[in-house]
Amino acid sequence: MKTVPARNLHEFGAGLLTAGGFAQHHAEDTARVLVWANARGADSHGVLRIPRYVEMVEQGRIDPAATPDIESNEGAVAILNARNMPGATAMLAAMDEAVGIAERLGIGWCSAKNITHAGAVGYYAMQAADRGLLGIVMSASRPLMAYHGARASGLSTNPIAIAVPQEGHPLLLDMSTSTVAFGKIMHARDAGTPIPPGWGIDETGAPATDPARVATLAPLGGPKGSGLSLMIEVICSVLVGNPVISEALTGGEAAMNGLALAVKVGAFAETGGFARQIAELVAALKGLPTTAGTDAILMPGERGFRLAESRYRDGIPLAGGTVTRLLALAERLDVPSDVFSGRQGDRQVPPRPPAGGRARMPSE
């Protein structure tokens, strides 16, 4: 493992993405989301993704300079066409649109068509919570996970995130519909470590413990995970006429889609009362008796927020395999790699954009 200051890692990541073709603002957005994931311990969605993103630009699967536009706007519903732009900027724009609608109408729904891999979707749900709204984000992509009972990929790991504003850090649920995200298999390969039997299956359908032998991921809770993934595909993709799974399974070109939903708390309840009741709920849960070996009962996202505080202060550890692949890409793209050195404890890269998020869509 190598520990890198967060600011240095952000600069290095943005530099790699820019050299790989990303427009500067896309590179900055993407690097910030990736480093946020690393800081929270979600290495599966961190900077190990950068070589693949650059490869997708070279393959024409990411348009590194595209600009999104709003295709339709009806009541509380907007549809954004991301035109295969980098997923981070696309989903930031989608949540910004959803928040803008919710502030006017109480609830805002923005479907984002033709996005690319967007990283940890909890980041975008946090954009709503930062502004005092409840945020929900989902994304749908190509087959990576077995449908329950099958031994081949039939669905994706389609994640869902929910962020609830409260005093201090929001409640943040961020989960995939597979037992683990595919990035955890990638991280295990980089780290040279085996994986637990429930994470994936091999070509015969047997549990795989060697990450190199994983043919497809296992759904979380069997039929529960595959059923939830299916419904996310319906909500994110089929509903906007941009199906992913049926296209992929019949040999067609599969896109990716996302959904950003923002809910104005004041449209449903008095905000002070809502905050008080959330605090009471959290306190009641934390007061439950614990099982043997449990030090404290944690709320969704709490472990990640604690870890991020220490990693933004002390540096972010990266697996040796990840560092090797990033340095190889830096050499190929002629990007200086001395940004890996520097003062530890640099906190100048925040874990997410400040309250207020990004600017409105260019058309506004």
N, C-alpha and C positions, 0 to 999 in steps of 0.2 A: 504494500500500500504506500502511496505517496500523498502527503497532505499539502494542499494548495490553498492560499488565501482566496477568498471568494471573489474579490475584485480582479485578481490576476486571472482566475479561471473564466470569469465573464469576459474579460478583454481578449483572452486567448480564443475562447469559443466564438465570439463575435468576429474576430479576425479570420478564423478558419472559414466561417460561413460566408463572410464577405469575399474572401479569396476564391471560395467555391462558387461564387456567382450571385449570392443573395444581395439584394439592395440593402443599403446600410441600415435603414429602419427595420427591415425584416430581420436582419442579422441581430440587431440589438434586442428586439422583442424575443426572438427565439432563444438567444443565449440567456436572457434573464429568466425565462421559464425553465430552461434546463438546469441552471444553477440553483434555482429555487427548489427543484425536485431533489437534487443532490444534497442540498442543505437539510432537507427534511428526512433524508435517509432513503428516498425513493430513487436509488441509483439506476433502476430499470428505466426511468424516464429522464435521466440526466444526460450529461455531455457524451456518454458513450454512443448516443444517437447521432452525433454530428457526422461521422464518416458516412453513415447511411443517407443522411439528408443531402450531403454533397453528391453522393452517387445518384440519388434520385433526380437532382438537377441535371447531371450529365446524361441521364437516361430520358430526360424530357418529362418526367413524372411530376416535378415541381417547377412551376413558373416562378423564378426567384424575384421577379420584379412586378408581378401582377398587382392590380388594384381591384378591390371588391366593389360591387355595386348592389343596390337594393332593387331586386327584380319586381317585387310587389309589396304593397303595404295596405292591409285591410283591417281597420279597427286596431286590435291589440296584437295583430300578427304581421310580421315582416318576413320576407324571404330574401336572403343575401346570397348572391352568387360569388364565391371566392375565386373562381377561375383557376384552380390548382395552385394558388399562392401558398406561401409558407403557412402552416396551420396555426402557429401562435398568433400571428397578426390577424388572421381571419377570425379566430375565436374571440380575440380581444374586441374586434370590431362588432362581432355578433352580440356579445354581452353588452357593449356600450349602446348598441341599438335597442336591445331589450330593456335596459335600465331607463333609457330616454322615454320609451313608450310607457313603462310602468310608472314613472314619475307623473305622467299625464293621466293615465287611465287606471292605475292600480295594479295592473299586471301587464307584462310585456313578453312576447314570444318571438324569438328570431331564429328561424331555421337557416342553417348555413350549408349550402350545396357546394359540392366540389372543393372541399378543403383537402389538405394533406395532413400528415401526422402532426398532432397538436401538442403532444407531450402530456403532462399531468393535468387532467381536466379540472382538478380542484382549484388550480390557479385562477381559472376564469370564473368559477363560482364565487371566489373570494372578491372579485371585482364588484359584485353586487353587495356582498356583506360589508365591504369597506364603505359603502355609501348608505348603509343602514337598511338595505333591502335583503330579502331572502333570495339566494341564487341557486339555480338547478342547471346542471350542464350534463349532456350526454354526447357520445360520438359513436358512429358506426363505421366499420371498415371491412376489409376483405377477410375471407375465412382464415382463421388462425387456431380455432378451437373446435373440438369435436362436439357435435350434437349428442346429447345423452343417448348411449347405446350404439353410437357409430365409432369406427376406429380411424376415420379420416376427418379432416377439417370441414366443417359445415357452416359454422358461424364465426363471428369475431369475438374478441374479448370485451367488446362494447362496454366502456366504463360509464359510470354515473357518479356525479358529485353533487352534494347538497351543502350549502354554507348558510348557517343561521347566525345573524348578528347577535352579539351579547357583549356585556362589559368585558373588556380585555380581548383576548383572541376569540374569534367566532367558533362555533361548533362546525367542524368540517369533516364530512364523510366523503371519502374519495376511494372508490373501489372498482375493480374490474369484475366482469361476470365469469371469468375463469378463476380457478383456484389462485393463480398468480398471473401477473402480466407477462407477456413474452419477453419483455426486457429483463426480467429476473433470470430467465434462462440465459440470455445474452451475458448478463453480469456474472453468472456462475461459470460460464465458459471463460470469460476474461479473468476471473479469479482462480480458475482451475479447481473448483470445488464441486462435489456431487450435489444432487438435489434430492429433496424428500420424495417418497414414492407417489404422493398424490398430485404432483404438479403437472405431469404430462405423461403421454403414452408413446410407445414406440410403434413401428409399422405393423406389428402383430396385434396391437391393442393392449399389450401388457404395460404395467407401470414402468416408467423409465427413471433411473437414478443418475445416469450419465447424461449431462445436458447435451452432449453431441448426438445422442440417439433419440432425442425427442422429435417425434413425427408431428405431433399436434398437442395442444394444451388440453387439460381436463377442465370441464365446466365446474364452477363453484356449486357444491351441493347437488351435483348430478342434474336431474331434471329442472331444479330451481334455477341454476345458473344458465342453462341453455334456454329455458323458457324466458327468462328476463332478457337475455341477449336478443332473442328473436323479437320481443316486443320493442326493444330499443331500435332495432333495424326497421320495424314498421313505422315507429314515430319519427325517426330521424331521416329515413330514406324513402320508403314507399309512400309516405304521406305527401312528400314533395315531388313525387314522380321521378326519383333518382335512385332506383334500387341498386344495392350493392351485391347482396348475397346471391340472388337469383341470376344476376348477370355473371358473376364470377363462376358459379357452379355450372353454367351452361356455356362457358367458354368466352364470354364477353369481357369487355373492359370494365373493371370495377372502379368507381370513384370512392370518395369518403364524404361523409356528411356529419354535421354537428347540430346541436340545439342549445341555445342559451335562453333560459327562462328567468325572469326577474319578478319578484312579488313585493309590492309596497305594503309593509306591515300595517301602516296606518289605514289602509283600505279595509282591513279586517278587524283590527283591534286597536285600542288606545296604546300607543307605543310604550308609555311608561309601564302600563300593566303587563304588556307582553314581556318586556325586559325583566320585570320582577318575577313573573311566572317561569321564565326560562331559568333564572337564577335559583328559584326554589326547586325546580325539577332537577337541575344539576346537583344541588346540595343534597337532595333526597337520594339520588343515585349514588353519590360519593359516600353517603353515610351507611350504605348497605354493608353487612358483614362480608369479609373477604374470604376467599378460599386459601388453603395452605400455599405458601410461596408467593402470594400476591401482596405487594407492598402497598398499592393504592389502586383504586378504581379510576380509570382514565376515561375521559370523554372523547368522542371522535375528533381526531386531529391533534389532541393534546400532546401526545408523544412527539409528533412531528414539529410542533411549535417549539417545544423544549429543546429538541435536538438542533433545530435551525438556529436558535439563539447561541448555542455553544459553537456551532460550525461557522457562523458568520463572524464570531469572535476569534476562534482558534484555528480555522482553516477547514477545508473539506477533503476528506480522504478519498482517493481514487484507487481502484484496483490496478495492479500492475499491467494487466492486459489492456485495460482502457487507456492508460498512459501511453503504452507502446503504440496502439493504433492511432491515437491522436498525434503523437510525434511523427509517425510515418506519414500521416496526412499533411502535417505542417511542412515536412521536408518536400513532399511532392508539390505543394502549393506555394512553396517559398515563403512561409509565414514564420516570423521569429518565434522561437519557443522559450526565450528567456523570460517571458511573462510568468513562467512557472515559479520563478524566484521572486522574492519580495517580502516585505514586512508582514508577519503573521498578525492576525487580529484586525485586518482592515475591514471596516464595516460600511464602506461607502457604496456597496451594492445592496440595495434593500431586497428583502425576500419577495416583494411584489410591488407594483406601482403604487404610489400613495393614493389616498382616498380621492375619488374623482376620476381615476383611471385615464384612459386615452381620450384623445380628442374625438369629436363626432366624425361621422363619415364625410369623405371629401365633398360629396354632393350637398352637404348641409352647410 
